[in-house]
Amino acid sequence: MFERILVPLDGSKVGEAALEHVEKLVAKMAPGMQVEVILFQVITSLAHYVIAGEASVQVPYTEEEIEQIKKKAREYLNQAGERLKSKGVKVKTKVATGKAAEEIIKAADEFKADLIAMSTHGRSGLSRLTFGSVTDKVLRTGNVPVLVVRAPKETAET
């Protein structure tokens, strides 16, 4: 069965849709089985734009700004894991920087995850081509089974 479940979160309600399913999955496992859930967030944007009039320039974040972003991400992951912790589930958190799909696959290997549980926006057509699909990339290139949860429509539209 699953001993370590990696749950990538992006800070959105859509991303959190997988948490409810992970909670149900863990509750149905054999009594006494210790399951570890790793909540994971990837910081993908390491720069911001400064706009002056009609001109704009991309400026990399400073190390201090990146550390602040990571700190907020860790706080978010800790808060997102509270419900699981209250049910006796061991929860770890990790924040990384880079390309989301690549970092998720690396984290699955690093933590020796048995399962990746992640949400999808359920985009299709031109929207999917434009925005890409992290979930699709993880499905195609990862070595770990992936539980894909489509976010409820009302959540996906917000």
N, C-alpha and C positions, 0 to 999 in steps of 0.2 A: 504494500500500500504506500501511500505518500507520506514521507517523513519530513520533507522540506518543500514548501511551496513558495515560489517567488511571485510576488504580486507587484507589477510595475504600476505606479500611479503618476498622473501628470498634474494633480492639483485640481482637477475638474470633477464634477458630479458624474460625468460620463465615465471617467477613469475609475471612480469608486464603485461602479456597478458590479464589478467582480467580487468585491469584499463580501457582499451578502451571500454569494454562492460559495465562497471559500468557507465562510462561517458554517453554512449548512453541511458542506462536505466534511469538515472537521468534526462536527457534532455527530455525524453518522458513522464515524470510524470506530474501530474496536475500543471498548472502554479501557482506559489506562494507557492507550497508545499516545506517545508524546509526539506531537506535530509542531514543527517550527515554521512560522510564516515570516518571510522576509519581505518587508515593504520597501520598495525601491523607487527612487526618482532620479531621472536624468535631467541635468541642466543642459539644454541644447543651445541656448543663445548666450554666447560669451561676449557679446557686443551690443551696443545700443546706438541709436541714431541721434545726432544733434542737428537740429534744424534752425537755420537762420535765414529768414525770408524765404526765398525759393530754393536755396541751396541746402543740401543735407550731406552729412559725412558720418560714416560708421566709425564709432570709437569703441575700442575694446574696454571692457570693465577692468578696473584695477583689481589687484589681489584682495584688497580689503572689501571691495564691492562683491566679488565672487564669494568670499567667505560669508558675507551677510546673506547673500542669496542661498548659500548652502545651509546656513543656520536656520533660515525661515523654512527651507525644505525639510530639514530634520524635525523642526517643531510640527510641521504639517503631518509628517509621517507618524510621529509619536501620537498626535491627536487622532489620526485615522485608525491607529491600532488599538485605541483604548477599549473599544467594544470587544475585540478578540481577547485582549488581555483579561478583561473582566470575566471571560468564560474559561480562563485557565490556559489559554493558548500562549505558548512562548513566541514572542514577537521580537524580531530584529529589524533594524532599519539601516539603509545605506543610501547615500547620495553620490552620484558620479557626474562627470561632465563629458560631453561628446555627442555622438550620433545615437539616438535613442535605441534603435534596433540592435546595433552592434554592442552597446553597453548592456542591454538586457541579456543578450546571449552570453556575454562575458560573465555577468553576475550569476547566471544560471550555472555556468561551469565552476565559478569560484566557490559558490555555496553548495555545489553538488545537489542542485534542486532536482526533485523527482517530477515536478510539475510547474509550469508557468501558467498562472491564471490572470488573464487580462481582458479588458473591455475593448470594444470597438465602437466607433461612431456609426458604423453601418453605411458609410458613404458608398456611392457607386457612380459609374459614368465619369463625366468630366471632373466632378468634385474629387473623386478618388484619384484620378490622374494628376490633378493639380496639387493636392495635398499629400498624396502618397498614402501608404498605410504601414505604420510601424508594425501592427499586428501581422499583416501579410508577410512582411520581411522576416519577422521572428518565426512564423510558421514555416516559411520556405528554407531558412538557413540555419535554424536552431537544431539541437540534438536532443531536446527535451520535449515530452508531450505538452501540448498547449490547450488549455481550456479557454475558449473564446466566448465571452459573454457580450451579447448585444445590449447596449444601454437602452432603457425604456425610451420610447419616442419623446415623451415630455422632457426627459433629462437631456437627450441628444439635441433638442432644439434650443436649449438655453445656453 
